[in-house]
Amino acid sequence: ERMRENKRRERTINETIETYKDVIELLGNKPVGEYTKIDGRDFRNSLLKIPKNRKRVKRYKDKTLKEIMELDIPPSDKMSFDNQTKLISRMTSCWNYFLDEFPEYVTGNVFMSKSVRVNPVRRKDRRECFTEDDLRLIFNPKTYLPFIFNNPSGRKDTIQYPYYWIPILSNLTGCRLEELCMMRVKDIEKVNDVWVYRIREDGVETRVKNSYSERDVPLHSVLRDTLDFVGYVNRMKKLGHERVFHELPKRGSVYHKNVGRFFNEKYLHHIGLKDNGRKVCLHSARHFVETHLTNKNVNPRFIDYLQGHSQKGMGGIVYMKGVKPEVLLKECVEKIQFDIDWERLKIKW
């Protein structure tokens, strides 16, 4: 209830409830004052043995946590360090709440560890950035277009246009994947004579990561003039669709899962970018945009605003919230330039 009062999302609340249930299953359901530092240690250690997605994977979903703890879990199935950290953080926050509200029962945070947990994978190695050579390979019209539009299964309901547009949009806007997949036709509009994608949180259908993520992203000239993305959006509007990529189903609370799987697990493997264990995915486009613009000496605050990051440095939040789209277009977006023959990627949608 306190989380709801603080406007936390229902999805976050439900995930937190599931964590509490797991703790009770692992450590027992007892008065909060009876949990000890040993319980906290045992919980942290148990996370090293619990597989990821255990409630969806066939091998694990019908087993209790105690049964799972007795299995020999292969390293590839184990929970990531970041997810372990998130679960520990939930319990630490829960016990901090108890310390504040029920000091007569709880005198210390049993889930707080004094040792510093260090991620075994260096941050820069977790996800790679695309290179310009990668993008030339990705957007080679001889592979990109046939892989998307020549459907060997012959099914008419196969998703095509979202798979075509979203990787292009990712590399020309720097937007998050879900931001693109949730796009509505009314979100593409002219502001100060500049076509923008207006990203706003609007209840259940469109959500942003944080307050900084609400922004107007100017459309690159390649999208406007060469590929006629605005025309495509207007076409979807005339057909009566509220969402630009209406073909993408909602999986859980998000729209991006189909696109991510298609691009990351199929297309990148098909063109060899996953060879030799490279850690690239569609999110690598976002890293590419940031690195690409940084190398062109674009004002870091413009880059932060474009990508919906919190502003770094004093005054950023105040001064950059109202950045004009025409300024962002000229000083930032139009400087995204790499050697792709976009004309050859144009399609007759």
Order of alpha helices (4+ residues) and beta strands (2+ residues): alpha-alpha-alpha-alpha-alpha-alpha-alpha-alpha-alpha-alpha-beta-beta-beta-alpha-alpha-alpha-alpha-alpha-alpha
